[in-house]
Amino acid sequence: MMWGGYGGYGWGMGGFGYLFVHLLWWLLLIAGAAALLRWMFGHGGRSRHGEDRAIEVLRERYARGEIDQAEYDERLRHLKR
């Protein structure tokens, strides 16, 4: 009985197993690269989360009476551009 080699049914995974591991490797590599790029470039610029936070702070300032309705509307319009 042969337990190794390319033609045997030994402890190896066979064709579909190697295909699965190969695809899994590429998916992990692409996901890692995407996570790295998001980490590197996600902090700069106007992200959706940062824009939401700015509107939240604007609402808080309006609620505390630090700014009036006209200034609130103007700044909100500017943030939503």
Disulfide bonds with the S-S distance in Angstrom:
none
